[in-house]
Amino acid sequence: MLSLEVAKLSTRIDGFDEILGGGIPTGDVVLLAGLPGTMKSSLSYSILYNNAMAKATPSLYISLEQSRSSLDRQMRSMGFDTTAAYEHVRVLDLGEVQKTVGKGGHDVWIDYLKWAVKDWREVGGAEVVVLDSLDALCVLARFEDRRRALFDLFQWLRDMGTTAILLAEAPRDGTLAGLERHAPHEEEFLADGIIYLKMHPVNDLEMQRRIRVVKMRACHHKTGHYALVFDDGRFSVTGAIGD
């Protein structure tokens, strides 16, 4: 029986590609979910940044919750040289989108986002797209049929051949028990992969950021919780500190 090799995008997060089984399958739609403070934006930007610096990989970061200048300040404060990456990491923010979209509904927002992705895909060759965040898009676009709208958007992204990382809110407990206690959103069923970030108390005084791959199609990935560490301008994933 032949085994087809699946092309994968390296996250360039020390220790994480091994957990994923080689990286994120290219062309997939992946949710990166967590509560505020779990570093969703920083982690996703680091993937774009490090791929740009290592392989000149073109990408697009769409921010619907933060201005470009604010995102730039945040990433610079963490040690990312956004000027060096500018040629390959394009940032599109809410202010720019609103100039064109205004207060339009679902069709206008989706059509503009598709145009932006398609344009940077054709002109700049964008291989990776980050949307920050899916929750903000759903509020701004005022979907009447959320499941149908997201199904169409996810399939369109796959057809474009881009690897899409969509930031989303998550339940407070990223374990399977936590997932069972909340009503699953449509995107959890529709996405090809789900990565959860959470803050976990290790004692009365300390919290540890943790990361877990809940699902990743076409990957023999590990499913446990791991510690997510940011130090000296780089993310790494190591064994979690015992409870």
C-alpha positions as CSV (number, residue, x, y, z in Angstrom):
1,M,0.0,0.0,0.0
2,L,1.4,3.3,-1.1
3,S,1.8,6.1,1.5
4,L,1.4,9.6,0.0
5,E,3.8,12.2,1.3
6,V,2.0,15.3,2.5
7,A,3.8,18.6,2.1
8,K,4.0,20.5,5.4
9,L,4.6,24.0,6.6
10,S,7.3,24.2,9.3
11,T,6.1,26.2,12.3
12,R,9.8,26.9,13.2
13,I,8.8,26.6,16.8
14,D,11.5,24.6,18.5
15,G,10.1,21.1,19.3
16,F,6.6,21.7,17.9
17,D,7.0,20.2,14.4
18,E,7.9,16.9,16.0
19,I,4.7,17.0,18.0
20,L,2.7,17.8,14.9
21,G,4.3,15.0,13.0
22,G,6.4,17.2,10.7
23,G,4.5,20.5,10.6
24,I,1.1,21.8,9.4
25,P,-0.1,20.2,6.1
26,T,0.1,22.9,3.4
27,G,-3.3,24.1,2.1
28,D,-5.1,23.2,5.3
29,V,-7.3,25.4,7.5
30,V,-6.2,25.4,11.1
31,L,-7.7,26.9,14.2
32,L,-5.4,28.4,16.8
33,A,-7.6,28.9,19.8
34,G,-7.2,30.2,23.3
35,L,-8.3,32.8,25.8
36,P,-6.8,36.3,25.8
37,G,-3.2,36.3,27.1
38,T,-2.3,32.9,25.6
39,M,-0.2,34.5,22.9
40,K,-2.3,33.5,19.9
41,S,-1.3,36.6,17.8
42,S,2.4,36.4,18.8
43,L,2.6,32.7,18.0
44,S,1.0,33.0,14.6
45,Y,3.1,36.0,13.7
46,S,6.2,34.1,14.7
47,I,5.3,31.4,12.2
48,L,5.1,33.9,9.4
49,Y,8.1,35.8,10.6
50,N,10.5,32.9,10.9
51,N,9.4,31.3,7.6
52,A,10.0,34.7,6.0
53,M,13.5,35.0,7.5
54,A,14.5,31.4,6.8
55,K,13.0,30.8,3.4
56,A,11.5,34.2,2.2
57,T,8.1,32.6,2.5
58,P,5.4,35.2,1.5
59,S,2.4,35.5,3.8
60,L,-0.5,37.7,4.8
61,Y,-1.6,38.7,8.4
62,I,-5.1,40.0,8.5
63,S,-5.9,41.8,11.8
64,L,-9.5,42.6,12.6
65,E,-8.8,43.4,16.2
66,Q,-5.6,45.4,16.2
67,S,-4.1,48.2,14.0
68,R,-1.0,47.6,12.0
69,S,1.0,50.1,14.1
70,S,-0.1,48.4,17.3
71,L,0.7,44.9,16.0
72,D,4.1,46.2,14.8
73,R,4.9,47.7,18.2
74,Q,3.9,44.5,20.0
75,M,6.1,42.3,17.7
76,R,9.1,44.6,17.9
77,S,8.9,44.6,21.7
78,M,9.2,40.8,21.5
79,G,12.3,40.9,19.4
80,F,10.9,40.4,15.9
81,D,12.5,42.6,13.3
82,T,9.3,43.6,11.5
83,T,11.2,45.8,9.0
84,A,13.4,43.0,7.9
85,A,10.3,40.8,7.4
86,Y,8.2,43.5,5.8
87,E,8.9,42.4,2.2
88,H,7.4,39.0,2.8
89,V,4.9,39.5,5.6
90,R,2.1,41.8,4.6
91,V,-0.2,43.1,7.3
92,L,-3.8,44.2,6.5
93,D,-5.6,45.7,9.4
94,L,-9.2,46.5,10.3
95,G,-8.8,50.2,9.5
96,E,-7.8,49.5,5.9
97,V,-10.6,47.0,5.5
98,Q,-13.2,49.5,6.9
99,K,-12.2,52.2,4.4
100,T,-13.5,49.9,1.7
101,V,-16.1,47.8,3.4
102,G,-17.6,50.4,5.8
103,K,-20.6,48.9,7.6
104,G,-21.4,46.4,4.9
105,G,-22.8,43.0,5.8
106,H,-21.7,39.4,5.2
107,D,-21.2,39.5,1.4
108,V,-19.1,42.7,1.4
109,W,-16.8,41.6,4.2
110,I,-16.3,38.1,2.7
111,D,-15.8,39.4,-0.8
112,Y,-13.2,41.9,0.4
113,L,-11.3,39.3,2.4
114,K,-11.3,37.0,-0.6
115,W,-10.1,39.7,-2.8
116,A,-7.2,40.6,-0.4
117,V,-6.1,36.9,-0.1
118,K,-6.4,36.3,-3.8
119,D,-4.6,39.5,-4.7
120,W,-1.6,38.8,-2.4
121,R,-1.6,35.2,-3.5
122,E,-1.4,36.2,-7.2
123,V,0.8,39.2,-6.8
124,G,3.0,38.3,-3.9
125,G,2.7,34.5,-3.9
126,A,1.3,34.3,-0.4
127,E,1.6,30.8,0.9
128,V,0.3,31.4,4.4
129,V,-2.6,33.5,5.7
130,V,-3.4,34.4,9.3
131,L,-6.8,35.8,10.2
132,D,-7.0,37.5,13.6
133,S,-9.6,36.7,14.5
134,L,-12.4,34.5,13.2
135,D,-14.7,35.7,16.1
136,A,-14.2,39.3,15.0
137,L,-15.1,38.4,11.4
138,C,-18.3,36.7,12.5
139,V,-19.4,39.7,14.5
140,L,-18.5,42.2,11.7
141,A,-20.0,40.2,8.9
142,R,-23.2,39.4,10.9
143,F,-23.6,35.9,9.3
144,E,-27.2,34.7,9.0
145,D,-26.1,31.1,8.6
146,R,-22.8,30.8,10.3
147,R,-22.1,27.2,9.4
148,R,-22.8,27.7,5.7
149,A,-20.7,30.9,5.6
150,L,-17.7,29.3,7.4
151,F,-18.0,26.1,5.3
152,D,-17.8,28.2,2.1
153,L,-15.0,30.4,3.4
154,F,-12.9,27.4,4.6
155,Q,-13.4,25.6,1.3
156,W,-12.5,28.7,-0.7
157,L,-9.2,29.0,1.3
158,R,-8.4,25.4,0.6
159,D,-9.1,25.9,-3.1
160,M,-6.7,28.8,-3.1
161,G,-4.0,26.5,-1.9
162,T,-3.0,28.7,1.0
163,T,-2.3,27.4,4.5
164,A,-4.7,29.3,6.7
165,I,-4.3,29.9,10.4
166,L,-7.5,31.3,12.0
167,L,-7.3,32.7,15.5
168,A,-10.4,32.0,17.7
169,E,-11.6,32.1,21.3
170,A,-11.6,28.8,23.2
171,P,-13.2,27.3,26.2
172,R,-11.4,27.8,29.5
173,D,-10.4,24.2,29.6
174,G,-8.6,23.0,26.5
175,T,-8.9,19.3,27.5
176,L,-11.4,16.9,26.0
177,A,-13.5,17.3,29.1
178,G,-13.5,21.0,28.6
179,L,-14.6,20.6,25.0
180,E,-17.5,18.4,26.1
181,R,-18.7,21.1,28.5
182,H,-19.2,23.7,25.8
183,A,-21.4,23.7,22.7
184,P,-18.9,23.1,19.8
185,H,-18.7,25.9,17.3
186,E,-19.1,25.0,13.6
187,E,-15.4,25.9,12.9
188,E,-14.2,23.1,15.1
189,F,-15.9,20.5,12.8
190,L,-15.0,22.3,9.6
191,A,-11.3,23.0,10.3
192,D,-8.6,20.5,9.3
193,G,-6.7,21.1,12.5
194,I,-7.1,22.6,16.0
195,I,-4.4,23.8,18.2
196,Y,-5.3,25.0,21.7
197,L,-3.4,27.4,24.0
198,K,-4.2,27.8,27.6
199,M,-2.8,29.1,30.9
200,H,-2.4,26.4,33.5
201,P,-1.7,26.9,37.2
202,V,1.3,24.9,38.3
203,N,1.2,26.2,41.9
204,D,-0.4,28.9,44.0
205,L,1.9,31.6,42.4
206,E,2.8,30.5,38.9
207,M,1.0,29.9,35.6
208,Q,2.4,28.0,32.7
209,R,1.4,28.5,29.0
210,R,0.5,25.2,27.4
211,I,-0.2,24.1,23.9
212,R,-2.1,21.0,22.7
213,V,-2.8,19.6,19.2
214,V,-6.5,18.5,19.4
215,K,-6.6,17.4,15.8
216,M,-4.5,17.7,12.6
217,R,-5.7,15.7,9.6
218,A,-3.1,13.7,7.7
219,C,-0.6,14.0,10.6
220,H,0.5,11.4,13.2
221,H,0.5,14.0,15.9
222,K,0.9,13.8,19.6
223,T,-2.2,14.8,21.7
224,G,-0.8,15.7,25.1
225,H,-0.3,19.1,26.7
226,Y,3.1,20.7,26.4
227,A,4.7,23.8,27.8
228,L,4.9,26.8,25.5
229,V,7.9,29.0,26.3
230,F,8.9,32.3,24.8
231,D,12.5,33.3,25.5
232,D,15.1,35.5,23.7
233,G,12.8,36.2,20.7
234,R,11.8,32.5,20.0
235,F,9.0,30.2,20.9
236,S,9.8,26.6,22.0
237,V,7.7,23.6,23.2
238,T,8.9,21.4,26.0
239,G,7.5,18.8,28.4
240,A,4.8,20.3,30.7
241,I,5.7,21.0,34.3
242,G,3.9,18.5,36.6
243,D,0.7,19.6,38.3
